[in-house]
Amino acid sequence: MGKLENGLIIIVVLFVVIFIGAVRRKTEWIINFVLRMVLGTLFIYVANIILRYYGIGISVAINPISILISGFLGIPGVAMLYGINFYKA
């Protein structure tokens, strides 16, 4: 077996283990994900208002990508979005 095949086997086994764990805690993960999505979106909305009030021209759009990032990564993910937007501008 080559290195590529060994790597693929390891990745498949990891996904199977993660899937088994997800089935056991599925409801907890879903509730946590939805809560982080809602709080992250609210944080983006409030931060955009505050930044606009102080005349800072950085804002993050509320779209499906930013909502998913806030769901997966939480508030640190939202901070990352603002950081990326800051360096992009």
DSSP file (Angstrom, degrees, kcal/mol; ACC not computed):
  #  RESIDUE AA STRUCTURE BP1 BP2  ACC     N-H-->O    O-->H-N    N-H-->O    O-->H-N    TCO  KAPPA ALPHA  PHI   PSI    X-CA   Y-CA   Z-CA
    1    1 A M              0   0    0      0, 0.0     2,-0.1     0, 0.0     0, 0.0   0.000 360.0 360.0 360.0 141.3    0.0    0.0    0.0
    2    2 A G     >  -     0   0    0      1,-0.1     4,-2.1     4,-0.0     5,-0.2  -0.326 360.0-102.1 -88.4 174.2    1.2    3.5   -0.8
    3    3 A K  H  > S+     0   0    0      1,-0.2     4,-2.4     2,-0.2     5,-0.2   0.861 120.8  55.0 -64.0 -36.3    1.2    6.5    1.3
    4    4 A L  H  > S+     0   0    0      2,-0.2     4,-2.3     1,-0.2    -1,-0.2   0.922 108.4  47.1 -64.7 -44.2   -1.9    7.9   -0.4
    5    5 A E  H  > S+     0   0    0      2,-0.2     4,-2.2     1,-0.2    -1,-0.2   0.898 112.3  50.1 -65.2 -40.3   -3.9    4.8    0.3
    6    6 A N  H  X S+     0   0    0     -4,-2.1     4,-2.2     1,-0.2    -1,-0.2   0.906 110.9  49.8 -63.7 -41.0   -2.8    4.7    3.9
    7    7 A G  H  X S+     0   0    0     -4,-2.4     4,-2.2     1,-0.2    -2,-0.2   0.901 110.3  49.6 -64.1 -41.1   -3.8    8.4    4.3
    8    8 A L  H  X S+     0   0    0     -4,-2.3     4,-2.5     2,-0.2    -2,-0.2   0.891 109.6  51.8 -65.2 -39.3   -7.2    7.8    2.7
    9    9 A I  H  X S+     0   0    0     -4,-2.2     4,-2.4     2,-0.2    -2,-0.2   0.922 110.3  48.6 -63.2 -43.3   -7.8    4.8    5.1
   10   10 A I  H  X S+     0   0    0     -4,-2.2     4,-2.3     1,-0.2    -2,-0.2   0.914 111.8  49.1 -63.0 -42.9   -7.0    7.0    8.1
   11   11 A I  H  X S+     0   0    0     -4,-2.2     4,-2.3     2,-0.2    -2,-0.2   0.908 111.2  49.5 -64.0 -42.4   -9.3    9.8    6.9
   12   12 A V  H  X S+     0   0    0     -4,-2.5     4,-2.2     2,-0.2    -2,-0.2   0.920 111.0  49.4 -63.6 -43.5  -12.2    7.3    6.3
   13   13 A V  H  X S+     0   0    0     -4,-2.4     4,-2.3     1,-0.2    -1,-0.2   0.904 110.3  51.3 -62.9 -40.9  -11.8    5.8    9.7
   14   14 A L  H  X S+     0   0    0     -4,-2.3     4,-2.5     1,-0.2    -1,-0.2   0.916 109.9  49.2 -62.6 -43.0  -11.7    9.3   11.3
   15   15 A F  H  X S+     0   0    0     -4,-2.3     4,-2.4     1,-0.2    -1,-0.2   0.880 110.2  51.4 -64.7 -36.8  -14.9   10.2    9.5
   16   16 A V  H  X S+     0   0    0     -4,-2.2     4,-2.3     2,-0.2    -2,-0.2   0.924 111.3  47.3 -64.9 -43.8  -16.6    7.0   10.7
   17   17 A V  H  X S+     0   0    0     -4,-2.3     4,-2.2     1,-0.2    -2,-0.2   0.914 113.5  48.0 -64.5 -42.6  -15.6    7.6   14.3
   18   18 A I  H  X S+     0   0    0     -4,-2.5     4,-2.2     1,-0.2    -1,-0.2   0.899 111.0  51.5 -64.5 -39.7  -16.9   11.2   14.1
   19   19 A F  H  X S+     0   0    0     -4,-2.4     4,-2.0     2,-0.2    -2,-0.2   0.909 109.0  49.9 -63.9 -42.3  -20.1   10.1   12.5
   20   20 A I  H  X S+     0   0    0     -4,-2.3     4,-1.4     1,-0.2    -1,-0.2   0.916 112.8  47.3 -62.9 -42.2  -20.7    7.5   15.2
   21   21 A G  H  X S+     0   0    0     -4,-2.2     4,-1.7     1,-0.2    -1,-0.2   0.864 110.0  53.5 -65.9 -35.1  -20.1   10.2   17.9
   22   22 A A  H  < S+     0   0    0     -4,-2.2    -1,-0.2     1,-0.2    -2,-0.2   0.867 103.9  55.1 -68.5 -35.9  -22.4   12.6   16.1
   23   23 A V  H >< S+     0   0    0     -4,-2.0     3,-0.7     1,-0.2     4,-0.2   0.883 108.8  49.1 -64.8 -36.8  -25.3   10.2   16.0
   24   24 A R  H 3< S+     0   0    0     -4,-1.4    -1,-0.2     1,-0.2    -2,-0.2   0.894 124.6  27.8 -69.2 -39.6  -25.0    9.8   19.8
   25   25 A R  T 3X S+     0   0    0     -4,-1.7     4,-2.4     1,-0.2    -1,-0.2  -0.028  82.2 126.2-111.9  30.2  -25.0   13.5   20.5
   26   26 A K  H <> S+     0   0    0     -3,-0.7     4,-2.5     1,-0.2     5,-0.2   0.905  73.4  47.1 -60.0 -46.4  -26.9   14.8   17.5
   27   27 A T  H  > S+     0   0    0     -4,-0.2     4,-2.4     1,-0.2    -1,-0.2   0.901 112.1  50.7 -65.9 -38.9  -29.5   16.8   19.3
   28   28 A E  H  > S+     0   0    0      1,-0.2     4,-2.3     2,-0.2    -1,-0.2   0.917 112.5  47.0 -63.7 -42.5  -27.0   18.5   21.5
   29   29 A W  H  X S+     0   0    0     -4,-2.4     4,-2.8     2,-0.2    -2,-0.2   0.899 111.9  50.0 -65.3 -41.6  -24.9   19.4   18.5
   30   30 A I  H  X S+     0   0    0     -4,-2.5     4,-2.6    -5,-0.2     5,-0.2   0.928 112.5  46.1 -65.3 -45.2  -27.9   20.8   16.6
   31   31 A I  H  X S+     0   0    0     -4,-2.4     4,-2.4     1,-0.2    -1,-0.2   0.922 114.8  48.1 -63.0 -43.6  -29.1   22.9   19.5
   32   32 A N  H  X S+     0   0    0     -4,-2.3     4,-2.3    -5,-0.2    -2,-0.2   0.910 112.6  48.8 -63.0 -43.0  -25.5   24.2   20.1
   33   33 A F  H  X S+     0   0    0     -4,-2.8     4,-2.2     2,-0.2    -2,-0.2   0.929 112.9  46.3 -63.0 -47.4  -25.1   25.0   16.4
   34   34 A V  H  X S+     0   0    0     -4,-2.6     4,-2.5     2,-0.2    -1,-0.2   0.900 112.0  51.4 -64.4 -41.0  -28.4   26.8   16.1
   35   35 A L  H  X S+     0   0    0     -4,-2.4     4,-2.6    -5,-0.2     5,-0.2   0.912 111.1  47.6 -63.3 -42.3  -27.7   28.8   19.2
   36   36 A R  H  X S+     0   0    0     -4,-2.3     4,-2.5     2,-0.2     5,-0.2   0.867 110.8  52.8 -66.4 -35.7  -24.3   29.9   17.9
   37   37 A M  H  X S+     0   0    0     -4,-2.2     4,-2.4     2,-0.2    -2,-0.2   0.943 112.7  43.5 -63.0 -46.8  -25.8   30.8   14.6
   38   38 A V  H  X S+     0   0    0     -4,-2.5     4,-2.4     2,-0.2    -2,-0.2   0.940 117.5  44.2 -65.8 -47.5  -28.5   33.0   16.2
   39   39 A L  H  X S+     0   0    0     -4,-2.6     4,-2.4     1,-0.2    -1,-0.2   0.886 114.1  50.6 -66.6 -37.8  -26.0   34.6   18.7
   40   40 A G  H  X S+     0   0    0     -4,-2.5     4,-2.4    -5,-0.2    -1,-0.2   0.909 111.3  47.8 -65.0 -42.2  -23.4   35.1   16.0
   41   41 A T  H  X S+     0   0    0     -4,-2.4     4,-2.4    -5,-0.2    -2,-0.2   0.909 112.8  48.8 -65.1 -42.0  -25.9   36.8   13.6
   42   42 A L  H  X S+     0   0    0     -4,-2.4     4,-2.6     2,-0.2     5,-0.2   0.900 110.7  51.3 -62.8 -40.9  -27.1   39.0   16.4
   43   43 A F  H  X S+     0   0    0     -4,-2.4     4,-2.7     2,-0.2    -2,-0.2   0.906 109.9  49.1 -63.2 -42.5  -23.5   39.9   17.3
   44   44 A I  H  X S+     0   0    0     -4,-2.4     4,-2.4     2,-0.2    16,-0.2   0.924 112.0  49.2 -61.6 -44.7  -22.8   40.8   13.7
   45   45 A Y  H  X S+     0   0    0     -4,-2.4     4,-1.8     2,-0.2    -2,-0.2   0.934 115.2  42.2 -61.5 -48.2  -25.9   43.0   13.5
   46   46 A V  H  X S+     0   0    0     -4,-2.6     4,-2.6     1,-0.2    -2,-0.2   0.906 114.0  51.7 -67.7 -41.8  -25.1   44.9   16.7
   47   47 A A  H  X S+     0   0    0     -4,-2.7     4,-2.8    -5,-0.2     5,-0.2   0.895 108.3  52.1 -63.1 -39.7  -21.4   45.2   15.9
   48   48 A N  H  X S+     0   0    0     -4,-2.4     4,-2.2    -5,-0.2    -1,-0.2   0.905 110.9  47.8 -62.6 -40.8  -22.2   46.7   12.5
   49   49 A I  H  X S+     0   0    0     -4,-1.8     4,-2.2     2,-0.2    -2,-0.2   0.929 113.9  46.5 -65.3 -45.1  -24.5   49.2   14.1
   50   50 A I  H  X S+     0   0    0     -4,-2.6     4,-1.8     2,-0.2    -2,-0.2   0.920 113.6  48.0 -65.2 -43.6  -21.9   50.2   16.7
   51   51 A L  H  <>S+     0   0    0     -4,-2.8     5,-2.7     1,-0.2    -1,-0.2   0.895 112.2  49.4 -64.9 -39.1  -19.1   50.5   14.1
   52   52 A R  H ><5S+     0   0    0     -4,-2.2     3,-1.1    -5,-0.2    -1,-0.2   0.884 107.8  55.2 -65.3 -38.1  -21.3   52.6   11.8
   53   53 A Y  H 3<5S+     0   0    0     -4,-2.2    -2,-0.2     1,-0.3    -1,-0.2   0.883 109.9  45.7 -62.2 -39.7  -22.2   54.9   14.8
   54   54 A Y  T 3<5S-     0   0    0     -4,-1.8    -1,-0.3    -5,-0.1    -2,-0.2   0.373 119.0-111.3 -87.1   5.4  -18.5   55.5   15.5
   55   55 A G  T < 5 +     0   0    0     -3,-1.1     2,-0.5     1,-0.3    -3,-0.2   0.682  66.0 147.7  78.2  19.0  -17.8   56.1   11.8
   56   56 A I      < -     0   0    0     -5,-2.7    -1,-0.3    -6,-0.2    -2,-0.1  -0.784  42.3-146.8 -89.9 125.9  -15.7   53.0   11.3
   57   57 A G        +     0   0    0     -2,-0.5     2,-0.5    -3,-0.1    -1,-0.1   0.075  62.5 107.5 -85.2  26.2  -16.2   51.7    7.7
   58   58 A I        +     0   0    0     -7,-0.1     2,-0.3   -10,-0.1    -2,-0.1  -0.906  38.1 154.7-106.5 126.3  -15.8   48.0    8.5
   59   59 A S        -     0   0    0     -2,-0.5     2,-0.5    26,-0.1   -15,-0.0  -0.994  33.7-137.2-146.9 151.9  -18.9   45.9    8.4
   60   60 A V        -     0   0    0     -2,-0.3     2,-0.1   -16,-0.2   -12,-0.1  -0.927  26.4-124.1-109.8 131.3  -19.7   42.2    7.8
   61   61 A A        -     0   0    0     -2,-0.5     2,-1.0     1,-0.1     5,-0.1  -0.449  16.8-127.3 -72.1 144.5  -22.6   41.3    5.6
   62   62 A I        +     0   0    0     -2,-0.1    -1,-0.1     4,-0.1   -21,-0.0  -0.834  56.6 134.4 -93.3 103.7  -25.2   39.0    7.1
   63   63 A N  S  > S-     0   0    0     -2,-1.0     4,-2.3     1,-0.0     5,-0.2  -0.854  72.0 -86.2-141.1 173.6  -25.5   36.2    4.5
   64   64 A P  H  > S+     0   0    0      0, 0.0     4,-2.3     0, 0.0     5,-0.2   0.846 124.5  52.8 -56.8 -35.0  -25.6   32.4    4.6
   65   65 A I  H  > S+     0   0    0      2,-0.2     4,-2.4     1,-0.2     5,-0.2   0.945 111.4  44.1 -67.2 -47.0  -21.8   32.1    4.6
   66   66 A S  H  > S+     0   0    0      1,-0.2     4,-2.1     2,-0.2    -1,-0.2   0.852 113.9  51.7 -67.3 -32.9  -21.3   34.4    7.6
   67   67 A I  H  X S+     0   0    0     -4,-2.3     4,-1.7     2,-0.2    -1,-0.2   0.911 111.1  47.0 -68.9 -41.7  -24.2   32.7    9.5
   68   68 A L  H  X S+     0   0    0     -4,-2.3     4,-2.6    -5,-0.2     5,-0.2   0.895 111.0  51.8 -66.3 -39.2  -22.7   29.3    8.9
   69   69 A I  H  X S+     0   0    0     -4,-2.4     4,-3.0     1,-0.2     5,-0.5   0.919 110.4  48.1 -63.4 -41.9  -19.2   30.5   10.0
   70   70 A S  H  X S+     0   0    0     -4,-2.1     4,-1.3     1,-0.2    -1,-0.2   0.832 111.9  51.4 -67.8 -29.4  -20.8   31.9   13.2
   71   71 A G  H  < S+     0   0    0     -4,-1.7    -2,-0.2     2,-0.2    -1,-0.2   0.903 117.8  36.4 -71.3 -41.2  -22.6   28.6   13.7
   72   72 A F  H  < S+     0   0    0     -4,-2.6    -2,-0.2     1,-0.1    -3,-0.2   0.904 133.9  22.9 -76.8 -42.4  -19.4   26.5   13.3
   73   73 A L  H  < S-     0   0    0     -4,-3.0     4,-0.5    -5,-0.2    -3,-0.2   0.582  90.9-153.1-107.2 -12.4  -16.9   28.8   15.0
   74   74 A G     X  -     0   0    0     -4,-1.3     4,-1.5    -5,-0.5     3,-0.5  -0.376  62.1 -20.1  75.5-153.7  -19.0   31.0   17.3
   75   75 A I  H  > S+     0   0    0      1,-0.2     4,-2.6     2,-0.2    -1,-0.2   0.859 136.2  58.4 -63.2 -38.3  -17.9   34.4   18.3
   76   76 A P  H  > S+     0   0    0      0, 0.0     4,-2.0     0, 0.0    -1,-0.2   0.872 105.2  52.2 -59.9 -32.6  -14.3   33.8   17.5
   77   77 A G  H  > S+     0   0    0     -3,-0.5     4,-1.9    -4,-0.5    -2,-0.2   0.878 108.6  49.4 -67.4 -37.7  -15.4   33.0   13.9
   78   78 A V  H  X S+     0   0    0     -4,-1.5     4,-2.1     2,-0.2    -1,-0.2   0.906 109.6  51.4 -66.8 -41.0  -17.3   36.3   13.8
   79   79 A A  H  X S+     0   0    0     -4,-2.6     4,-2.4     1,-0.2    -2,-0.2   0.887 107.5  53.9 -61.6 -37.6  -14.2   38.1   15.0
   80   80 A M  H  X S+     0   0    0     -4,-2.0     4,-2.8     2,-0.2    -1,-0.2   0.897 105.6  53.3 -62.8 -40.3  -12.2   36.3   12.3
   81   81 A L  H  X S+     0   0    0     -4,-1.9     4,-2.3     1,-0.2    -2,-0.2   0.915 110.5  46.5 -61.0 -42.7  -14.7   37.7    9.7
   82   82 A Y  H  X S+     0   0    0     -4,-2.1     4,-2.3     2,-0.2    -2,-0.2   0.890 111.9  51.6 -67.0 -37.9  -14.2   41.2   11.0
   83   83 A G  H  X S+     0   0    0     -4,-2.4     4,-2.2     2,-0.2    -2,-0.2   0.918 110.9  47.2 -63.5 -43.7  -10.4   40.7   10.9
   84   84 A I  H  X S+     0   0    0     -4,-2.8     4,-1.9     1,-0.2    -2,-0.2   0.918 113.3  48.9 -62.9 -43.1  -10.5   39.5    7.3
   85   85 A N  H  X S+     0   0    0     -4,-2.3     4,-1.6    -5,-0.2    -2,-0.2   0.863 109.2  53.6 -65.3 -35.5  -12.7   42.4    6.4
   86   86 A F  H  < S+     0   0    0     -4,-2.3    -2,-0.2     1,-0.2    -1,-0.2   0.922 113.3  41.3 -64.8 -45.1  -10.3   44.8    8.2
   87   87 A Y  H  < S+     0   0    0     -4,-2.2    -1,-0.2     1,-0.2    -2,-0.2   0.759 112.5  55.8 -76.2 -23.9   -7.3   43.6    6.2
   88   88 A K  H  <        0   0    0     -4,-1.9    -1,-0.2     1,-0.2    -2,-0.2   0.847 360.0 360.0 -73.8 -33.8   -9.2   43.4    3.0
   89   89 A A     <        0   0    0     -4,-1.6    -1,-0.2    -5,-0.2    -2,-0.2   0.469 360.0 360.0 -77.2 360.0  -10.2   47.0    3.2
